[in-house]
Amino acid sequence: MVQAYILIQTEVGKASAVAEVIGRLPGVIQAEDVTGPYDVIVRAQAETVDELGRMVVAKVQQVEGITRTLTCPVVHL
């Protein structure tokens, strides 16, 4: 299992709606709207890195109101 944090920037005033929509996507553990340089932070999981990438590109980035994402895979050092 691969987990990652997805940091999301949204259009002004869209953070809450984006977090709500993304929170319902399969593979999303948690989606929170936050303050700071990013508007929404998502914790997601998938079976493989490739599956995680497909989820980000095909599902997360397609949500209306998102302007940019940064995916940070969790590593265990």
C-alpha positions in Angstrom: 0.0 0.0 0.0 1.3 3.5 -1.0 0.1 6.6 0.8 0.7 10.2 -0.1 -0.2 13.7 0.9 -1.6 15.8 -2.0 -1.2 19.5 -1.5 -3.7 21.5 -3.5 -4.1 25.1 -4.5 -7.6 26.2 -5.5 -9.3 29.2 -7.0 -10.3 31.9 -4.5 -13.2 30.7 -2.4 -13.2 27.1 -3.7 -11.2 25.3 -0.9 -14.2 24.0 1.0 -16.1 22.7 -2.0 -12.9 21.1 -3.4 -12.2 19.4 -0.1 -15.7 18.1 0.1 -15.7 16.6 -3.4 -12.2 15.1 -3.1 -13.1 13.6 0.3 -15.7 11.4 -1.4 -13.2 9.9 -3.9 -12.2 6.3 -3.6 -8.7 6.0 -2.0 -9.0 9.3 -0.2 -8.4 8.9 3.6 -8.9 12.5 4.5 -9.4 15.9 2.8 -9.1 19.1 4.8 -9.2 22.8 3.8 -6.4 24.6 5.5 -4.7 28.1 5.5 -1.2 28.9 4.2 0.4 28.4 0.7 -2.0 25.5 0.0 -5.8 25.5 0.3 -6.5 21.7 0.7 -4.4 18.9 2.0 -5.4 15.3 1.2 -4.2 12.0 2.5 -4.7 9.3 -0.1 -3.7 5.6 -0.6 -3.5 3.2 -3.4 -2.1 -0.3 -4.1 0.9 1.0 -6.2 2.6 4.2 -7.1 1.2 4.0 -10.6 -2.3 3.6 -9.3 -1.8 6.6 -7.0 -0.6 8.7 -10.0 -3.6 7.7 -12.0 -5.9 8.7 -9.2 -4.3 12.1 -8.9 -4.3 12.8 -12.6 -7.7 11.2 -13.6 -9.7 12.0 -10.5 -8.2 14.6 -8.2 -6.9 17.1 -10.8 -10.3 16.9 -12.6 -12.2 18.5 -9.7 -13.4 21.9 -10.6 -11.6 24.8 -8.8 -8.2 23.2 -8.5 -5.3 25.2 -10.0 -2.3 23.2 -8.9 -1.4 20.0 -7.0 1.8 18.6 -5.4 1.9 14.9 -4.5 4.2 13.9 -1.6 4.5 10.1 -1.2 4.9 8.9 2.4 8.3 7.1 2.9 9.4 5.1 5.8 13.1 5.8 6.5 
